[in-house]
Amino acid sequence: MTLKLPETLRRGVEEEARRRGVPKSVLVRECVEAMLRRKQRRKLPTCLDLVGDLVGSQPGPRDASVNRRYLEEAVLADHGRARKNSR
């Protein structure tokens, strides 16, 4: 495999390899392996991944999460249901 790096990155790799006393190929391999491990760990599902099929499935205005009037109405409606259910 051939790897072409910009001059500044090449110099950085050479300096770090020299500082650690390892060949440049070892340093590059370790960096690639570390990046792939991080990427694999990030594959855990996000909250959006978990509820993605529900997004947009509820009726109501498109601005329901930011429309102050709608939010106030929703809170009042929820509190009314909570009182009825608690009796």
Rosetta blueprint (number, residue, H / E / L):
1 M L
2 T L
3 L L
4 K L
5 L L
6 P L
7 E H
8 T H
9 L H
10 R H
11 R H
12 G H
13 V H
14 E H
15 E H
16 E H
17 A H
18 R H
19 R H
20 R H
21 G L
22 V L
23 P L
24 K H
25 S H
26 V H
27 L H
28 V H
29 R H
30 E H
31 C H
32 V H
33 E H
34 A H
35 M H
36 L H
37 R H
38 R H
39 K H
40 Q H
41 R H
42 R L
43 K L
44 L L
45 P L
46 T L
47 C H
48 L H
49 D H
50 L H
51 V H
52 G L
53 D L
54 L L
55 V L
56 G L
57 S L
58 Q L
59 P L
60 G L
61 P L
62 R L
63 D L
64 A L
65 S L
66 V L
67 N L
68 R H
69 R H
70 Y H
71 L H
72 E H
73 E H
74 A H
75 V H
76 L H
77 A H
78 D H
79 H H
80 G H
81 R H
82 A H
83 R H
84 K H
85 N H
86 S H
87 R L
